Amino acid sequence: MTLTDGDRVLIGTSIIKLVTTDGPPAPASQPRKRLEEVAAGRRTNQVRSMSGAIDEVPLPDLLQLFGSSRKTGMLVIKTDTDTGKVFLETGRIVSASINDSDALTAEKAVHRILAWRHGTFYMEPLEKLDLPVRIELSTEAALMEGMRILDEVNRQGLPPMRSALRVPKPLRSALRELTAEQLDVFQVAMEQTQIEAVLNNSALEDVEIARALVVLIQRSYLEATPPPDE
């Protein structure tokens, strides 16, 4: 297999990103010493968790690496507002949750988590998974469906996902003018601080939530403030 600039390789509990450089090559003894240190760490702590930032290692890339290496364990992802868990067995996704909520199906939790772009992660290797409910989802299938849903959500015209949400007081319009679906989304939005958190914590389909949020913002039931860096 030929590696190119930007490729990531999973070695034990380390993810190595290939980056080309014009600088002088490192002395031969340094890479050898580093490999010896990694090997020593592996011998003394076989269950050490892997951790990092999804800003640097996107979740789709991370799950593809775990799939190709047939990892078994629990991947935990934390954002500013939510905590997601993806359970893997020999590289396949067998369960997932957001905030340990029973309101979301495992499939929806997987697709939502795959859309996250900011946060941290750690992977806890496990020899066996004891799960009350299991799904069988390949990484490739999850990625394809997750990207399809994200494309549909983006077409709805939402502000940036990390935009802050607030309910203006007083409300300019009556709640009775909203549909049942819009009311459900509004209720979730009253308890959340970001657009992304509303999608993460509502049992409705993401496209339905996005449509409702657009209406709620346009009709001033909600106010959205984009983050300063977007």
VMD Tcl script that draws the C-alpha trace (Angstrom):
set ca {
  {0.00 0.00 0.00}
  {1.33 3.45 -0.93}
  {1.00 6.25 1.62}
  {0.48 9.88 0.65}
  {0.67 13.20 2.48}
  {-2.14 13.47 5.06}
  {-2.76 9.72 5.43}
  {-3.22 8.41 8.98}
  {-1.93 5.07 10.25}
  {-3.03 3.34 13.45}
  {-0.16 1.63 15.30}
  {-1.16 0.16 18.65}
  {-2.72 3.07 20.53}
  {-1.03 5.74 18.43}
  {-2.35 7.49 15.31}
  {0.43 8.72 13.05}
  {-0.28 11.34 10.39}
  {2.06 11.44 7.40}
  {3.28 14.98 6.72}
  {5.84 15.94 4.10}
  {8.54 18.39 5.11}
  {11.42 20.21 3.52}
  {13.45 20.11 6.71}
  {16.51 17.88 7.30}
  {15.83 14.20 8.07}
  {15.81 13.18 11.71}
  {18.74 11.07 12.92}
  {18.13 7.37 12.48}
  {18.42 6.77 16.22}
  {15.41 9.00 17.07}
  {12.67 6.98 15.30}
  {14.17 3.76 16.68}
  {14.22 5.19 20.19}
  {10.60 6.35 19.86}
  {9.46 2.92 18.68}
  {11.24 1.30 21.62}
  {9.48 3.70 24.01}
  {6.08 2.90 22.47}
  {6.78 -0.84 22.68}
  {7.80 -0.48 26.32}
  {4.60 1.39 27.08}
  {2.55 -1.32 25.39}
  {4.21 -4.02 27.51}
  {3.60 -2.18 30.78}
  {0.07 -0.97 30.03}
  {-1.77 -3.10 27.48}
  {-5.17 -1.48 28.19}
  {-3.99 2.12 27.89}
  {-6.66 4.22 26.20}
  {-6.14 6.19 23.00}
  {-7.15 9.84 23.09}
  {-7.04 12.97 20.97}
  {-9.04 15.78 19.38}
  {-11.55 15.19 16.59}
  {-10.54 18.57 15.20}
  {-7.24 16.87 14.29}
  {-8.48 13.32 13.64}
  {-12.02 13.46 12.15}
  {-14.39 10.78 13.41}
  {-14.94 9.20 9.97}
  {-11.17 8.69 9.64}
  {-10.97 7.38 13.20}
  {-13.75 4.83 12.74}
  {-12.27 3.67 9.44}
  {-8.96 3.05 11.21}
  {-10.70 1.10 13.97}
  {-12.67 -0.85 11.37}
  {-9.62 -1.86 9.36}
  {-7.77 -2.87 12.54}
  {-10.84 -4.76 13.86}
  {-10.86 -2.97 17.22}
  {-13.21 -3.93 20.05}
  {-14.03 -1.32 22.66}
  {-15.87 1.87 23.56}
  {-15.13 5.14 21.76}
  {-16.18 8.15 23.88}
  {-16.50 11.58 22.26}
  {-17.07 14.78 24.24}
  {-18.18 18.13 22.81}
  {-18.98 21.41 24.57}
  {-22.49 20.19 25.28}
  {-22.76 16.41 24.79}
  {-21.10 13.04 25.31}
  {-21.36 10.32 22.69}
  {-20.41 6.66 22.92}
  {-19.81 4.28 20.03}
  {-19.31 0.60 20.80}
  {-17.21 -1.42 18.37}
  {-16.78 -5.17 18.06}
  {-14.03 -6.38 15.73}
  {-14.34 -3.08 13.90}
  {-18.13 -3.11 13.44}
  {-20.49 -0.67 15.18}
  {-22.77 -2.61 17.54}
  {-24.28 0.21 19.64}
  {-24.17 3.96 20.25}
  {-25.72 6.61 22.48}
  {-25.66 10.33 23.21}
  {-25.77 11.39 26.86}
  {-26.83 7.81 27.68}
  {-30.32 8.77 26.52}
  {-32.90 6.13 25.63}
  {-34.80 8.64 23.49}
  {-32.42 8.27 20.53}
  {-32.02 5.06 18.56}
  {-28.51 3.69 18.26}
  {-28.57 4.36 14.51}
  {-29.48 8.02 14.97}
  {-26.81 8.40 17.66}
  {-24.17 7.03 15.27}
  {-25.19 9.38 12.45}
  {-25.29 12.40 14.78}
  {-21.89 11.63 16.32}
  {-20.32 11.25 12.88}
  {-21.37 14.83 12.12}
  {-19.47 16.26 15.10}
  {-16.47 18.36 14.09}
  {-15.16 19.68 17.42}
  {-14.34 17.92 20.67}
  {-12.14 15.25 22.19}
  {-12.19 11.46 22.13}
  {-10.73 8.49 23.90}
  {-10.90 4.80 23.10}
  {-11.10 2.15 25.80}
  {-10.22 -1.31 24.46}
  {-12.50 -4.04 25.82}
  {-12.25 -7.80 25.44}
  {-16.03 -8.32 25.52}
  {-19.09 -6.10 25.13}
  {-22.18 -6.86 27.23}
  {-24.91 -4.77 25.60}
  {-28.68 -5.07 26.19}
  {-29.48 -4.01 22.60}
  {-27.16 -4.55 19.65}
  {-27.08 -3.34 16.07}
  {-24.92 -4.54 13.22}
  {-23.58 -1.62 11.23}
  {-20.44 -1.52 9.15}
  {-18.34 1.62 9.32}
  {-18.80 2.16 5.58}
  {-22.60 1.97 5.80}
  {-22.67 4.34 8.79}
  {-20.46 6.86 7.01}
  {-22.50 6.82 3.81}
  {-25.82 7.29 5.61}
  {-24.36 9.86 7.98}
  {-23.01 11.95 5.11}
  {-26.34 11.72 3.25}
  {-28.23 12.99 6.29}
  {-25.69 15.77 6.89}
  {-26.03 16.93 3.27}
  {-29.82 17.13 3.66}
  {-29.50 19.03 6.94}
  {-27.06 21.51 5.39}
  {-29.51 22.20 2.56}
  {-32.09 23.49 5.04}
  {-30.14 26.72 5.59}
  {-29.34 26.41 9.29}
  {-26.81 28.76 10.91}
  {-23.50 27.13 11.98}
  {-23.95 24.09 14.22}
  {-22.20 25.68 17.20}
  {-24.38 28.80 17.09}
  {-25.69 29.77 20.52}
  {-29.47 29.58 20.98}
  {-31.70 31.61 23.24}
  {-35.43 32.19 23.64}
  {-36.25 35.90 23.36}
  {-38.46 37.39 26.05}
  {-41.19 38.20 25.49}
  {-42.07 35.97 22.55}
  {-43.31 37.91 19.54}
  {-45.65 35.15 18.34}
  {-48.01 32.74 20.05}
  {-46.96 29.13 20.54}
  {-50.34 27.96 19.26}
  {-49.22 28.99 15.78}
  {-46.57 26.23 15.77}
  {-47.05 22.67 14.57}
  {-46.62 19.75 16.96}
  {-43.21 19.00 15.45}
  {-42.06 22.60 15.83}
  {-43.29 22.66 19.43}
  {-41.29 19.51 20.20}
  {-38.12 21.09 18.81}
  {-38.82 24.36 20.62}
  {-39.12 22.48 23.91}
  {-35.73 20.82 23.39}
  {-34.21 24.17 22.37}
  {-35.34 25.73 25.65}
  {-33.04 23.29 27.48}
  {-30.03 23.46 25.14}
  {-27.45 26.13 24.35}
  {-26.40 25.26 20.77}
  {-28.06 24.25 17.52}
  {-26.00 21.05 17.40}
  {-27.15 20.14 20.92}
  {-30.79 20.35 19.81}
  {-30.15 17.85 17.02}
  {-28.24 15.63 19.46}
  {-31.04 15.56 22.03}
  {-34.23 15.35 19.96}
  {-35.69 12.00 18.94}
  {-36.97 13.44 15.64}
  {-35.08 12.88 12.41}
  {-32.31 15.40 11.82}
  {-33.87 16.85 8.66}
  {-37.17 17.40 10.50}
  {-35.33 19.13 13.35}
  {-33.41 21.35 10.92}
  {-36.61 22.41 9.14}
  {-38.30 23.21 12.44}
  {-35.29 25.18 13.71}
  {-35.19 27.28 10.54}
  {-38.87 28.21 11.01}
  {-38.40 28.93 14.73}
  {-35.45 31.23 14.00}
  {-37.12 32.97 11.06}
  {-40.26 33.64 13.11}
  {-38.25 34.85 16.13}
  {-39.20 32.04 18.50}
  {-35.44 31.46 18.81}
  {-32.38 33.64 18.35}
  {-29.15 32.13 16.99}
  {-25.73 33.72 17.44}
  {-22.90 32.17 15.37}
  {-19.64 31.45 17.24}
  {-16.93 34.09 16.73}
  {-14.67 31.69 14.84}
  {-17.25 30.73 12.19}
}
mol new
graphics top color blue
foreach p $ca { graphics top sphere $p radius 0.5 }
foreach p [lrange $ca 0 end-1] q [lrange $ca 1 end] { graphics top cylinder $p $q radius 0.2 }
display resetview
